[in-house]
Amino acid sequence: MKFIAGNSLLRRVNDEIFIDSLPINEFITKFKTPLIILLENRIKENIKNFNKVFASEFKNFHCFYSFKANYLPEICEIVNSEGIGAEVVGILELKLALKLGFPSEKILVGGPYLPDELIDLSIKHGIREIVIYNVENLKKINFYAQKYNIVQNICIRITSQKYGSKLGINIDESTLNLLKDLKKNLSNIRITSILSHYSTQMNNYKQYQTNLNSIITSLKLLLKYGISIDNINLGGGFPEATVMPQRQLRNIAKKIKSHLDESNISYKNIYFEPGRYLVGDSGLFLTKIVRFTNKNWTFLDIGNHICPKFARCSLRFYNASQINEPHKFPTSFAGIMPSDQDVLAKNYFFTKKIKEGDIVIVTNIGAYCLTFSNRFPYSLPIILLVKGTNYKEIFNPIFDKDFSLNSI
Ligand SMILES: Cc1ncc(COP(=O)(O)O)c(C=O)c1O
């Protein structure tokens, strides 16, 4: 028995491939490609693992799933069943979180655009914190908090030190003076938390450290201006769980803890907002080779419209029709969009012989693929949710038309 792509729910047993506890043929014979398969038990395993690692370092740790990684209601429902919170960026995600029964005190709402309706709904439902990306939002939030006669907790997102980062608030002298004034004059808001999200696919502790240093520097500056913050939020940015083994995650958690201890800052709670780590490796495509050239280009029946580069997934390719053949011959994968830019991977180790009609498993597509996908004029794939020996169709383009959150 061997794991495929390091995924405990994708196994090769002799000649056969199992997706959770079902043989791959179950899907190949019943469904057309491309097909998306999402693994419920993998999401649960990843959440348990993430919680275990961080809870063993921090007794005051809270985890909020970043809905934008994969906002399919069935996926968010699985996340809710594991008891972690939600991080949402817009009104439809907020409505979905509330509908699925995420407790309000476990929901963070925030983003670069906070329309009135989103602020109103957030405050009406008593969500835990509103995350602001610019200081001007505070007046508006104070107005709605007054309307409901409450004091709203606020988290300020600061710009990370990453080159070119423009999301969030720059903690400079004029901002600090403005915050100080607003704190005095706006009695229906309380600044409780600070967030810095640095990047995506962060494999190297240095990136976490840079993020942490931004938070520590900003906390000290805020304190100088009389603003003391309770909670720190380090955002997300972890790679897929198959890409970052538990040992490495634990190492990062330990280093974050000791860096915080050494920096002598006090904080009540520490938050993380992982998206990709929790759902990335729960998703795979079953796709088909539609053509290949003698120049090592293999064309699949997916493309960047449904498996976009923007999603920054750690894609892995396996020839399911020849799974026992060595995968050590470089091939480049292209998609079906009529564009030279539709490249999925270059010089990826694959089987020597390539046949039209071979089924290819593409792993690690559970996060951001649907989010960044576009409406290129091809049919959307069926999406199945697999659990043990069962599966259900959670999206069929013929009946469901579109997986966007158009209304909740
Ligand atoms: C503020 C914030 N939190 C969390 C996330 C989730 O990141 P990831 O899926 O890389 O963990 C993002 C992603 O852009 C983000 O901007």
Ligand as a Chemical Component Dictionary entry (heavy atoms), coordinates in Angstrom:
data_LIG
# 
_chem_comp.id                   LIG 
_chem_comp.type                 NON-POLYMER 
_chem_comp.pdbx_formal_charge   0 
_chem_comp.three_letter_code    LIG 
# 
loop_
_chem_comp_atom.comp_id 
_chem_comp_atom.atom_id 
_chem_comp_atom.alt_atom_id 
_chem_comp_atom.type_symbol 
_chem_comp_atom.charge 
_chem_comp_atom.model_Cartn_x 
_chem_comp_atom.model_Cartn_y 
_chem_comp_atom.model_Cartn_z 
_chem_comp_atom.pdbx_ordinal 
LIG C1 C1 C 0 -6.513 37.917 5.921 1  
LIG C2 C2 C 0 -6.402 36.539 5.394 2  
LIG N1 N1 N 0 -6.576 35.500 6.235 3  
LIG C3 C3 C 0 -6.495 34.223 5.796 4  
LIG C4 C4 C 0 -6.258 33.920 4.488 5  
LIG C5 C5 C 0 -6.176 32.476 4.062 6  
LIG O1 O1 O 0 -4.955 32.168 3.554 7  
LIG P1 P1 P 0 -4.503 30.660 3.247 8  
LIG O2 O2 O 0 -5.591 30.015 2.477 9  
LIG O3 O3 O 0 -3.250 30.827 2.464 10 
LIG O4 O4 O 0 -4.293 29.997 4.574 11 
LIG C6 C6 C 0 -6.059 34.967 3.566 12 
LIG C7 C7 C 0 -5.790 34.680 2.143 13 
LIG O5 O5 O 0 -5.584 35.513 1.318 14 
LIG C8 C8 C 0 -6.139 36.309 4.035 15 
LIG O6 O6 O 0 -5.952 37.344 3.200 16 
# 
loop_
_chem_comp_bond.comp_id 
_chem_comp_bond.atom_id_1 
_chem_comp_bond.atom_id_2 
_chem_comp_bond.value_order 
_chem_comp_bond.pdbx_ordinal 
LIG C1 C2 SING 1  
LIG C2 N1 SING 2  
LIG C2 C8 DOUB 3  
LIG N1 C3 DOUB 4  
LIG C3 C4 SING 5  
LIG C4 C5 SING 6  
LIG C4 C6 DOUB 7  
LIG C5 O1 SING 8  
LIG O1 P1 SING 9  
LIG P1 O2 DOUB 10 
LIG P1 O3 SING 11 
LIG P1 O4 SING 12 
LIG C6 C7 SING 13 
LIG C6 C8 SING 14 
LIG C7 O5 DOUB 15 
LIG C8 O6 SING 16 
# 
